[in-house]
Amino acid sequence: MRNEAFLSTALSCLPTPKETEALCKRSLRLTGNADDIRTEVLQRAPMKKGDRIVLDFGDHQVGYLTLKLGFVGSHPDAPAWIRLQFAERPVELFESAEEYHGWISTGWIQQEQIHIDTLPCTLRLPRRYAFRYVQIEVLDVSSKYELTVENAICTAVSSADNADLQPLKTDDPLLARMDAVACRTLHNCMQRVFEDGPKRDRRLWLGDLRLQALANYETYKNYDMVKGCLYLFAALPREDGLLSAAIFLEPEPEADDTFLPDYSMLFVPALLDYYEASGDEQTLRELWPTALRQLEIAKTQLNGGVFPDCERLGWCFIDWSLELNKQASLMGVYLYCLKAGQRIAALVQDPVLSALQSRWQAGADAMRTCFWDDALSCFASGEARQVSWASQIWAILGGVLSEQEGSALLQRMERTDAVGMVTPYLYHHYVTALLEVGDRKKALSVLKAYWGGMVEDGADTFWELYNPKNPNESPYGGTIVNSYCHAWSCGPAYFLRKFHLDRDGQ
């Protein structure tokens, strides 16, 4: 389905990314291996067959590379043949594209081979890349000349203007660095829409959008961009009104054929967050029927008061974990979104409010009855009664427990071997749950340990997935397709400003 009026509103709100120039800061040689990378600063020198050099732009960039190339020696009598490899982290340059056999398409690997017929020349690559490092390898040149790299410029693009950035005032150097990295992450994901990652996927995902928007409200305050993204989802529902998990913008707006029940429902709190930040009541009223429809569809999926369990891969997101049973977590998401729906219904004076209140109460009762395990003193999910952090987090966010009960539950979880958290996406909700139960000190310590860990491991922007015990872990079969600038990771910019954790959380 296609709502042309909503689509027109969406497109009128989406920005055109601005261009700035970023220059290469230094030239490097990388040696060692992926687990022990050594860096040597080089002077740029003429390059013959087999030579390689790494250009370091000093910070994460999203944009278009221009190289000014020349030569020394005789007039070139054959083309120069070069390979360019772009990397967000140096570890990517130690993995061969030819040896990658993961399940994500190799089309995402940021690598090009180019023949250059005429030298000197200015070579501008037409494709947009996400990178800090560019490795140039000479595959071949004639023996009569050598290739030179005279200059390297990135025409960086983003819809975020740092002149609008609301500064964070803190005396803690780690928090200051975490905030800078979070803001850079958000900045580079703010293109025409809030992309989930500018290297890989490069499209608008609903669950990611909600977390990006929260950070945006505290930093760049680009309300129109959020509004445009909300209208994009509302403009392109399935025939029954269900919202897709993601939207493609090019060549024209189109909904992905991926439908995730948690992402669809999260449109409701995303709309409420937008209203509370912007005060835009017209948008709240106009998109409320779309939001309400997500809750109505979710209600039809209940069986015995709860969502049925499912073993199908990708049926629900919650977190990037193949071992996680998501049944209880999804119920918590439903309750969380029902709470947001009640708030909107009250704001727009919709009589459906009483029905939403009844559904929430019935759902909370069902969650306690079906998933609470007295013997374990926590929520257990699925037929195997799996205990996970995700189940407890979403039960708390869904409002099933009192503040005191929720605080005690999270403390107990630290003494269990429950299925853990994999991504900054779920860690964001963990920090939110800690704040819900009033544990500001623990929330700050989690921010420092997890996001601060990425900073200590060299992050210029925050990553899609981070395992502190194995920073180079990949769910896809290779770091070469990992996303190291991923928008669901920009939470510190939100938490530190919104809740002032640096002031009294210690």
C-alpha positions in Angstrom: 0.0 0.0 0.0 1.1 3.6 -0.7 -0.2 6.7 1.0 0.7 9.4 -1.4 -0.1 12.3 1.0 2.0 10.8 3.7 4.8 10.1 1.2 4.7 13.7 0.0 5.0 14.9 3.6 7.9 12.6 4.2 9.9 13.7 1.2 9.3 17.4 2.0 10.8 16.9 5.4 13.9 14.8 4.4 17.1 16.9 4.2 19.7 17.1 1.5 23.1 16.1 3.0 25.7 18.9 3.3 29.2 18.5 1.9 32.5 19.2 3.7 36.0 18.4 2.8 38.3 16.1 4.9 42.0 15.8 4.0 44.2 12.7 4.5 46.1 13.3 7.8 49.0 10.8 7.3 50.3 7.8 5.4 50.9 4.5 7.1 52.3 1.0 6.7 50.4 -1.6 8.7 52.3 -4.8 9.7 51.7 -7.7 12.0 48.3 -9.5 12.0 44.7 -8.8 12.9 45.4 -9.5 16.6 48.6 -7.5 16.8 48.5 -4.6 14.4 51.6 -2.4 14.2 51.6 1.1 12.6 54.4 2.9 10.9 54.1 6.5 9.6 55.5 6.8 6.1 56.5 9.5 3.7 54.6 9.1 0.5 56.9 7.8 -2.1 56.6 6.6 -5.7 54.9 3.2 -5.9 55.8 0.3 -8.2 54.1 -3.1 -8.7 53.3 -4.7 -5.3 53.7 -1.6 -3.2 50.9 -0.5 -0.9 50.2 2.4 1.4 47.4 3.2 3.8 45.9 6.7 3.9 44.6 7.7 7.4 42.0 10.4 7.4 42.2 10.8 11.2 38.5 10.1 12.0 35.6 8.2 10.6 34.3 9.6 7.3 31.3 9.0 5.1 31.7 10.4 1.6 33.4 10.4 -1.8 37.1 9.9 -2.3 39.1 12.0 -4.7 42.8 11.1 -5.5 45.2 13.3 -7.3 47.6 10.8 -9.0 50.9 11.4 -10.8 54.0 9.6 -11.8 57.8 9.7 -11.9 60.0 8.3 -14.6 59.2 8.0 -18.2 55.9 8.9 -19.8 53.5 6.1 -18.8 53.3 3.5 -21.6 50.7 1.3 -19.9 47.7 1.9 -17.6 48.3 1.9 -13.8 46.2 -0.9 -12.2 45.4 -0.3 -8.5 43.3 -1.8 -5.8 41.6 0.4 -3.3 40.3 -1.0 0.0 38.3 1.1 2.5 38.2 0.3 6.2 36.5 1.7 9.3 39.1 -0.1 11.4 42.6 -1.3 10.6 41.6 -4.9 11.3 39.5 -5.0 8.1 42.7 -4.5 6.0 44.0 -7.8 7.3 41.2 -9.8 5.7 41.0 -10.8 2.1 37.8 -10.3 0.2 38.5 -13.4 -1.7 38.7 -15.5 1.5 35.5 -14.1 2.9 32.7 -16.8 2.8 30.1 -15.4 5.2 26.4 -15.1 4.7 26.3 -11.3 4.1 26.7 -10.4 0.5 30.3 -9.7 -0.6 28.8 -6.8 -2.5 29.1 -4.8 0.8 32.9 -5.2 0.8 34.4 -1.8 0.2 37.0 -2.7 -2.4 37.6 -1.5 -6.0 40.1 -2.4 -8.7 40.7 0.5 -11.2 42.7 0.9 -14.4 44.0 4.4 -14.9 44.8 5.1 -18.5 46.1 8.7 -18.3 48.5 10.2 -15.8 48.6 12.6 -14.1 44.9 12.7 -13.3 42.3 13.5 -10.7 40.3 10.3 -9.9 37.0 10.8 -8.1 35.2 7.6 -7.2 31.5 7.7 -7.8 30.4 5.5 -4.9 30.0 6.7 -1.3 32.1 4.9 1.3 32.3 4.8 5.1 35.9 4.7 6.3 38.8 6.1 8.1 41.5 4.2 6.2 42.1 3.7 2.5 44.7 1.2 1.4 46.1 1.7 -2.1 47.9 -1.3 -3.6 49.6 -1.1 -7.0 48.6 -4.3 -8.8 50.8 -3.3 -11.8 52.4 -0.5 -13.6 54.9 -0.4 -16.4 58.6 -0.8 -15.5 59.2 2.6 -17.1 57.4 4.6 -14.4 56.1 4.6 -10.8 52.8 5.9 -9.4 52.6 8.8 -7.0 49.7 9.9 -4.7 49.8 13.7 -4.7 46.7 14.3 -2.6 43.7 12.6 -1.1 40.4 14.3 -0.2 37.1 13.0 1.1 34.0 15.0 0.2 32.2 14.1 3.4 28.4 14.1 3.5 25.9 14.3 6.4 22.6 16.0 7.2 23.9 16.8 10.7 25.4 20.3 11.2 27.9 20.4 14.0 27.0 24.1 14.5 23.7 22.8 15.9 25.3 20.2 18.2 24.4 20.8 21.9 27.6 20.4 23.8 28.1 18.1 26.8 29.8 19.6 29.8 31.7 17.1 31.8 35.0 16.9 33.6 35.3 13.2 33.0 37.7 12.6 30.0 36.3 9.1 29.3 32.7 10.4 29.2 33.8 13.3 27.0 35.4 10.9 24.6 32.4 8.6 24.7 30.1 11.4 23.9 32.2 12.7 21.0 32.3 9.2 19.5 28.5 8.8 20.0 27.9 12.1 18.3 30.2 11.2 15.4 28.3 7.9 15.0 25.0 9.7 14.8 26.4 12.5 12.6 27.7 10.0 10.0 24.5 7.9 10.0 22.4 11.1 9.4 22.2 11.1 5.7 18.9 11.7 3.8 17.3 9.4 6.4 18.7 8.0 9.6 20.7 5.1 8.1 21.4 2.2 10.4 25.0 2.1 9.1 26.6 4.1 6.3 28.9 1.2 5.3 26.5 -1.7 5.3 22.6 -1.8 4.9 22.5 2.0 4.4 18.8 2.2 4.9 16.2 3.2 7.4 15.3 0.6 10.0 12.5 1.3 12.5 14.1 0.0 15.7 17.3 1.8 14.9 15.5 5.0 14.0 13.9 5.2 17.5 17.3 5.1 19.2 18.8 7.5 16.7 16.0 9.9 17.2 16.4 9.9 21.0 20.0 10.9 20.6 19.1 13.5 17.9 16.7 15.2 20.3 19.5 15.8 22.7 22.2 16.8 20.2 21.3 18.0 16.7 17.6 18.5 17.3 16.7 17.9 13.6 13.0 17.3 14.3 11.9 17.5 10.6 14.2 14.6 9.7 12.6 12.3 12.3 9.2 13.5 11.1 10.1 12.6 7.5 11.2 9.1 8.5 8.0 8.4 10.6 5.9 9.5 7.6 8.0 7.2 5.3 7.0 4.2 7.3 3.4 5.3 7.6 3.2 5.9 3.8 4.3 2.4 2.9 2.5 -0.2 5.0 1.6 -3.8 4.1 -2.0 -4.3 2.8 -3.2 -5.0 6.4 -1.5 -1.9 7.8 1.6 -3.6 9.3 4.7 -1.6 9.0 7.9 -3.0 7.4 11.0 -3.2 9.5 13.0 -1.1 7.0 12.5 1.4 4.1 14.6 1.7 0.9 14.8 5.3 -0.4 16.4 4.7 -3.8 15.5 4.6 -6.7 12.2 5.5 -5.1 10.8 4.9 -1.6 9.8 1.2 -1.1 9.2 -0.9 2.0 11.4 -3.9 2.6 9.7 -7.2 2.7 11.1 -7.9 6.2 8.5 -7.7 8.9 9.6 -7.9 12.6 6.8 -7.7 15.2 9.0 -5.8 17.8 10.1 -3.2 15.2 6.5 -2.7 13.9 5.2 -2.1 17.5 8.1 0.3 18.3 6.6 2.8 15.9 4.3 3.7 18.8 6.9 4.9 21.3 8.9 6.4 18.4 5.9 8.6 17.6 5.4 9.5 21.2 9.1 10.3 21.7 8.8 12.6 18.6 5.8 14.4 20.0 7.3 14.9 23.5 10.5 16.3 21.9 8.9 18.5 19.2 5.4 19.3 20.5 4.1 18.6 17.0 0.5 17.6 17.8 -0.6 17.6 14.2 1.8 14.8 13.3 0.8 12.9 16.5 -2.8 13.0 15.5 -2.2 12.2 11.9 0.0 9.2 12.5 -1.8 7.8 15.6 -4.1 5.6 13.5 -1.0 4.0 11.9 0.6 3.5 15.4 -2.7 2.1 16.8 -2.9 -0.3 13.9 0.4 -1.9 15.0 -1.0 -2.7 18.4 -4.3 -4.0 16.9 -2.3 -6.4 14.6 -0.1 -7.5 17.5 -3.3 -8.3 19.6 -4.4 -10.8 16.8 -1.1 -12.7 17.2 -1.7 -13.5 20.9 -2.5 -17.1 21.8 -3.6 -17.7 25.4 -2.7 -14.1 26.2 0.9 -14.3 25.0 2.8 -14.5 21.7 3.5 -18.0 20.5 7.1 -19.1 20.5 8.8 -19.5 17.2 12.0 -21.1 16.0 12.2 -19.4 12.6 15.3 -17.4 12.2 14.6 -13.7 12.0 11.0 -13.8 13.0 11.7 -11.2 15.7 14.8 -9.1 16.4 15.3 -8.2 20.2 19.1 -8.7 19.9 21.7 -10.2 17.5 21.8 -13.6 19.2 21.0 -16.9 17.5 20.6 -18.7 20.9 18.2 -16.2 22.4 14.6 -17.3 22.9 12.5 -14.2 22.2 9.0 -15.1 23.3 9.1 -13.4 26.7 11.0 -10.4 25.4 8.4 -9.8 22.7 5.7 -9.9 25.3 7.6 -7.2 27.1 7.9 -5.1 24.0 4.1 -5.4 23.5 3.4 -4.1 27.0 6.0 -1.3 26.6 4.3 -0.2 23.4 0.8 -0.5 24.9 2.0 1.9 27.6 3.1 4.4 24.9 -0.2 3.9 23.1 -2.1 4.7 26.3 -0.2 7.9 26.6 -1.0 8.9 23.0 -4.6 8.0 23.3 -4.9 10.2 26.4 -3.2 13.1 24.5 -5.5 12.9 21.5 -8.5 12.0 23.7 -9.2 8.8 21.8 -11.9 6.6 23.5 -9.7 3.5 22.7 -7.7 4.5 25.9 -9.8 2.2 28.2 -9.4 -0.7 25.8 -5.6 -0.2 25.7 -5.5 -0.1 29.5 -7.4 -3.3 29.7 -5.1 -5.0 27.2 -2.1 -3.9 29.1 -3.4 -5.3 32.3 -4.4 -8.6 30.7 -0.9 -8.8 29.0 0.9 -8.0 32.3 -1.1 -10.7 34.1 -0.4 -13.2 31.3 3.3 -12.4 31.3 3.6 -13.1 35.0 1.5 -16.2 34.7 3.3 -17.7 31.7 6.9 -16.5 32.1 7.6 -15.9 35.8 9.5 -18.8 37.4 9.2 -18.9 41.2 12.1 -21.3 41.5 14.4 -19.1 39.5 13.0 -15.8 40.7 13.1 -14.4 37.2 11.3 -14.6 33.8 11.9 -17.7 31.8 11.2 -17.8 28.1 10.1 -20.6 25.7 9.5 -24.2 26.1 13.0 -24.7 27.4 12.4 -22.0 30.0 15.5 -20.1 29.0 16.7 -17.3 31.3 18.1 -14.3 29.5 18.9 -10.7 30.2 16.6 -9.7 27.3 13.5 -11.2 29.0 14.2 -9.4 32.3 14.9 -6.1 30.6 11.8 -6.0 28.5 9.6 -7.2 31.4 10.9 -4.2 33.4 10.3 -1.8 30.4 6.9 -3.3 29.9 6.0 -2.2 33.5 5.3 -5.7 34.9 7.4 -5.1 38.0 7.6 -2.4 40.6 10.7 -0.3 40.8 11.9 -2.2 43.8 11.1 -5.6 42.2 12.9 -4.6 39.0 16.0 -3.4 40.8 16.3 -6.6 42.7 15.7 -8.7 39.6 18.6 -7.0 37.7 20.9 -7.4 40.7 20.0 -11.1 40.8 20.8 -11.5 37.1 24.4 -10.5 37.7 24.8 -13.8 39.7 23.4 -16.0 37.0 24.7 -17.5 33.7 21.8 -16.1 31.8 22.0 -15.6 28.0 23.8 -12.3 27.7 23.5 -9.2 25.6 25.2 -9.0 22.2 24.6 -5.6 20.7 24.6 -2.0 21.8 20.9 -2.1 20.8 20.0 -4.3 23.8 22.6 -2.7 26.0 20.7 0.6 25.3 17.5 -1.0 26.6 19.4 -2.4 29.6 20.6 1.1 30.6 17.0 2.3 30.1 15.8 -0.5 32.4 18.4 0.5 35.1 17.1 4.1 34.9 13.5 2.8 35.2 14.4 1.1 38.5 16.3 4.1 39.7 19.8 2.7 39.6 21.7 5.7 38.1 25.1 4.6 39.4 24.8 1.2 37.7 23.6 2.8 34.5 26.7 5.0 34.4 29.0 2.1 35.1 27.5 0.1 32.2 28.0 3.0 29.9 31.6 3.3 30.9 32.3 -0.4 30.8 30.6 -1.2 27.5 30.8 2.0 25.3 33.9 3.0 27.1 35.3 -0.4 26.3 34.8 0.4 22.6 36.6 3.7 23.1 39.5 1.9 24.7 39.6 -0.6 21.8 40.1 2.3 19.4 36.5 3.2 18.3 36.2 6.4 16.3 32.5 5.6 15.9 30.5 3.0 17.9 30.0 -0.4 16.4 27.0 -2.6 15.4 28.2 -5.4 17.7 30.7 -5.4 20.5 32.0 -8.3 22.6 34.5 -7.0 25.1 36.1 -10.4 25.3 36.6 -10.5 21.5 36.5 -7.1 19.9 37.0 -8.6 16.4 33.9 -10.9 16.7 31.7 -11.0 13.6 28.2 -12.5 13.3 28.6 -12.5 9.5 31.7 -14.6 9.1 34.3 -11.8 8.7 35.2 -8.4 10.1 35.4 -7.1 6.5 31.6 -6.8 6.4 31.1 -5.7 10.0 29.6 -2.3 10.5 31.8 -0.1 12.8 29.6 3.0 12.6 26.1 1.9 13.6 23.4 4.2 14.7 21.8 2.0 17.4 25.1 2.5 19.3 24.9 6.3 19.8 23.1 5.9 23.2 25.8 7.7 25.3 25.0 11.0 23.7 21.3 10.5 24.8 21.8 9.1 28.2 24.5 11.6 29.4 22.5 14.6 28.3 19.0 13.5 29.1 19.7 12.1 32.5 22.9 14.0 33.5 24.5 10.8 34.6 27.9 12.4 34.8 26.8 14.8 37.5 25.4 12.6 40.2 25.5 9.0 39.0 28.9 8.3 40.5 
